[in-house]
Amino acid sequence: MAVPAPIRPAPYPDAPSLPAAAPGRQSATAPAAGQTRRRPWLWVLLVCLLLVAQTALVWLTFDYESNRLQEEVDAASASIAAEIRHAVSHDLQSLQALSWREDNPPLQWRSAGARQLLQERRELVRIERRNADLRVTDALDSPYHAPIFVRLPRAAIEQETEIACAAAARTGAPSFSRSFFVPLPGDLGVEIVDVCLPVQRSGELVGYITASMALATLLNEVVSPALLQAHELSFINGDGSRLARAGRPRGAGIYVSERLIDLPGQTMRLRVDSQSGRPQLIPNLAVALVLGLSLALGAVVLLLARDMRRRSIAEHALAEALAFRKAMEDSLLTGLRARDIEGRVTYVNPAFCEMVGFSAAEIIGRDPPPYWPPEKVPEYRRRLQQRQSLPDDPAPRRDPSPRGNLREGFETTFMRKDGERFAVLIFDAPLVDGHGRQTGWMSAALDVSDQRRVEELSRQQQERLQATARLATVGEMASLLSHELNQPLAAISSYAAGSMNLLGETTLEPDAVPMLRQAIERIAAQAERAGKVIKSVHDFVRRRQQLREPVRVEALIEAVLPLMRLQARKSGARIEVAINSGLPRVVCDRTMVEQVLLNLTRNGIQAMEEATPLEQRELLIRVRSSHPLWVTFSVIDRGPGIAPEIAQRLFTPFFTTRSEGMGLGLSLCRTVIEQHGGALDHERISSHRSEAGDAGPATEFRFTLPAERVSHPARREETAQSA
């Protein structure tokens, strides 16, 4: 039964949220409550705005950093293109100056002009002198490169050069050819572009100066090492294919810039690929500081919202205190009583007044309270003094019992105004003020008199149900007794008649004395057998101990084994018992557990009577320890099993599949086992090997009982010996 927590005044920061007023009572602060419900949406909106601003800041920072890196690549590509143009322009000027010396002898041309130019400009790999018919009259290769026209002769790959010279002759200015690939020894090659300068004398074309320029060397010689380390540089075709490259082995492919380099008679595309990847979420210290300040601002806003929520709760708690207390007094069914540190009652609610029949004015301040029975006043005063002598402890006390962590309660007796005594369950808790000092106790009182009456009625009904089940068992055993006792009684009658005949003779033959002695011994044995059968039934019917006690597993089985065998002999079944060694004793109501064992074995034997062949009718009783705190009992039969639709109702009271049954056996068994804290269930075993060696399906009913707890090995040995 739930017990409401005591009302405890709290300081402002931790003021508890109070429940709404009772139905039918409209709070005077309803508009303020509506404003309170709207306030969270304002805070949510503010937090959302902060999140949007923070996200936008991060995105803008990321975008700014990306744009900055792209601008750096664009600036680098523009600078590289300018440097290439400047280098090409310088080369053209040097070649133009060389063309002015065209009338010099070849030896002087080689030593004074071309050789010096090839030594100064490494991107130039070959300089040629051509006549007006474009035939090469003299050529000089760069000292820094191996001759390039080795695998293929110059005449085989000068088509682009001829086109450039034709354009130069037409315009009278230098002209560049399209780039072409020249294979080198070792399966290598180089991308070359030729520049052709016309040589004129007195306005007439007399020849040409052609220079071959290596594009990769041009990039490596012209571009600064810093740019080469940070970028991949390449000349590309219109379709994006790479002609020549320099710098890093491979760019990141994220920040790329392309430039067109206009050369006389030709246009080249320069591609610059940066090594920089995507910018990090926090690329620099300034952004980290801004993000940190934004997060700090968000934390301050959350703390402010939390503080405002507490302040709002405290304001509403103060505004609704009277309405809430009135609603509590009108609607609460549990009696509440507050007492000061001296034990005087300072507050009672209407439910408490209705419980005892006194008004609040008759209870508050009275010593002793009027609801104390006069005969119990000394006892209650002693208990109050013991409570006052305990140290102040605002924390709720815990129940040390294994049930764990429940507020301690005790049962006592109160008196109504008409003098009726009734049972009350009291839950006490310290009453603490706003400064943490204990000022008294708050008690919750529950009238349990009706509950006790119901428990007593339930106990009586359970006793009647158990008696009915036992009578049904005894009635069934009566038929077994009539069958089982007929045989020893008939044997007693036969042996007695034979003995009388022997005694009736006047003279006994010598061999008649042993026969008479044997007959009398058999009479005694059969009489003892009949007596044991009757004693077993008598003990089962008469034994009834309410107290649970530690019992050996073997004692439980041995007590009901004779009764089990009565049923087994009638059905032609065999009973096998398998008990693991070293089992602890079980704590149980011995009589009820014996009845559970008897009911389960009787059901198993009856299940094998019709569908199971006689040679397979075996009932196995197995006991093992499934857990250090539990012992498992199993009753396994070789019957046809339980249909699913019957299994669903198997433990329902008064449900039975036999015309002579009452349907109380399994229901009573489950109730008994659950009262012991255990569980009773059943399952179909697909394969079970019997003592005879054959295997087949079987049905197992098993239940658990708590094992005796023995903490010390010596105590465990002593307990085993006493058992």
Salt bridges, closest charged atoms under 4 A:
ASP14 OD1 - ARG310 NH2 3.66
GLU65 OE2 - ARG68 NH2 2.16
GLU72 OE2 - ARG68 NH1 2.50
ASP91 OD1 - ARG121 NE 2.59
GLU102 OE2 - ARG129 NE 3.12
GLU123 OE2 - ARG121 NH2 3.06
GLU128 OE2 - ARG126 NE 2.58
GLU128 OE1 - ARG130 NH2 2.88
GLU128 OE2 - ARG154 NE 2.94
ASP138 OD1 - ARG110 NH2 2.73
ASP141 OD1 - ARG126 NH1 2.96
GLU158 OE1 - ARG130 NH1 3.18
GLU160 OE2 - ARG178 NH2 3.29
ASP187 OD1 - ARG151 NH1 3.96
ASP194 OD2 - ARG154 NH2 2.90
GLU232 OE2 - ARG242 NH1 2.53
GLU232 OE2 - ARG245 NE 3.49
GLU258 OE1 - ARG269 NH2 2.41
GLU258 OE2 - ARG271 NH1 3.17
ASP307 OD2 - ARG311 NH2 3.95
GLU329 OE2 - ARG325 NE 3.62
ASP330 OD2 - ARG25 NH2 3.10
ASP330 OD1 - LYS326 NZ 3.72
ASP340 OD2 - ARG344 NH2 3.37
GLU362 OE2 - LYS417 NZ 3.39
ASP367 OD1 - ARG381 NH2 3.45
GLU375 OE1 - ARG421 NH2 2.79
GLU408 OE1 - ARG397 NE 3.94
GLU411 OE1 - ARG452 NH2 2.49
GLU420 OE1 - ARG416 NE 3.21
ASP428 OD2 - ARG339 NH2 3.93
ASP428 OD2 - ARG387 NH1 2.74
ASP433 OD2 - ARG437 NH2 3.44
ASP447 OD2 - ARG416 NH2 3.17
ASP450 OD1 - ARG453 NH2 1.90
GLU455 OE2 - ARG452 NH1 3.45
GLU456 OE2 - ARG459 NH2 2.49
GLU476 OE1 - ARG602 NE 3.24
GLU484 OE2 - ARG529 NH2 3.08
GLU484 OE2 - ARG569 NH1 2.97
GLU528 OE2 - LYS532 NZ 3.87
ASP539 OD2 - LYS535 NZ 2.78
ASP539 OD1 - HIS538 ND1 3.76
GLU554 OE1 - ARG552 NH1 3.68
ASP589 OD2 - ARG544 NH1 2.91
GLU594 OE1 - ARG543 NH1 2.30
GLU594 OE2 - ARG590 NE 2.99
GLU618 OE1 - ARG574 NH2 3.62
GLU660 OE2 - ARG658 NE 3.66
ASP681 OD1 - ARG702 NE 3.54
GLU683 OE2 - ARG702 NH1 2.74
ASP694 OD2 - ARG638 NH2 3.64
GLU700 OE2 - ARG622 NH2 3.57
GLU700 OE1 - ARG702 NH1 3.36
GLU708 OE1 - ARG585 NE 3.25
GLU718 OE2 - ARG715 NH1 3.68
